[in-house]
């Protein structure tokens, strides 16, 4: 499905790198079919050389011959990027955005009538090909376009299809989620030091525990409550720890974090496209 398509990456940051590397590793996309650009041309050239793909002199040249345009820019500069390249994107090209909070309607408003758009929300796990990504179709996108987008993001993790109105919630959950998990791992490492473990060992054990628990849930399909109960024996250590977490309001705090991050994603999208 991806073979023979020409990809244009507007933006040459971490997410672009993760996606480029994932596509090349899949074997279905040739380096010669990938072009990158960046507002700093030297960065585009440096990264293109490192990734083994082509660098464009500017955003206009990057997108002109593309079959798939990947908008890998920050929300703060999305409006500027769209104003630059909107008229240069070929009519047949599929446009995929990874910018948090920027609606499909806002993107389509800067493109030619009928342009096909897919909005996505990956996360930083893409760097190690473990992203949690959600995608949503624009008003002109087809099922085939969703299949193409899904295949792209499947190269760097797991992908789900949602309605667009859920994407800000996805941003609050999995888009921002790595920050929550890093904080939890850091806190567990601190706890390991308090109870006498060397920090490096505590950190490794905490990170592996999070990864193993996540893999167990995904591979078994069990409800997390059921898996929790399997670890928790009567009068044991786990229930003592869980009691402390519940008393500290861990559930409420995490729910509030996702809710506030979701609200902020909506605010950012509205603010950035008004500028």
Secondary structure as GFF3:
##gff-version 3
##sequence-region A 1 275
A	DSSP	beta_strand	7	10	.	.	.	ID=ss1
A	DSSP	alpha_helix	14	26	.	.	.	ID=ss2
A	DSSP	three_ten_helix	31	33	.	.	.	ID=ss3
A	DSSP	beta_strand	34	37	.	.	.	ID=ss4
A	DSSP	alpha_helix	41	51	.	.	.	ID=ss5
A	DSSP	beta_strand	54	55	.	.	.	ID=ss6
A	DSSP	alpha_helix	59	63	.	.	.	ID=ss7
A	DSSP	beta_strand	68	71	.	.	.	ID=ss8
A	DSSP	alpha_helix	75	85	.	.	.	ID=ss9
A	DSSP	beta_strand	94	97	.	.	.	ID=ss10
A	DSSP	alpha_helix	104	108	.	.	.	ID=ss11
A	DSSP	beta_strand	116	121	.	.	.	ID=ss12
A	DSSP	three_ten_helix	124	128	.	.	.	ID=ss13
A	DSSP	beta_strand	131	137	.	.	.	ID=ss14
A	DSSP	alpha_helix	143	154	.	.	.	ID=ss15
A	DSSP	beta_strand	157	161	.	.	.	ID=ss16
A	DSSP	three_ten_helix	164	166	.	.	.	ID=ss17
A	DSSP	alpha_helix	167	170	.	.	.	ID=ss18
A	DSSP	pi_helix	171	175	.	.	.	ID=ss19
A	DSSP	alpha_helix	176	194	.	.	.	ID=ss20
A	DSSP	alpha_helix	199	220	.	.	.	ID=ss21
A	DSSP	alpha_helix	224	231	.	.	.	ID=ss22
A	DSSP	alpha_helix	237	247	.	.	.	ID=ss23
A	DSSP	alpha_helix	250	274	.	.	.	ID=ss24
###
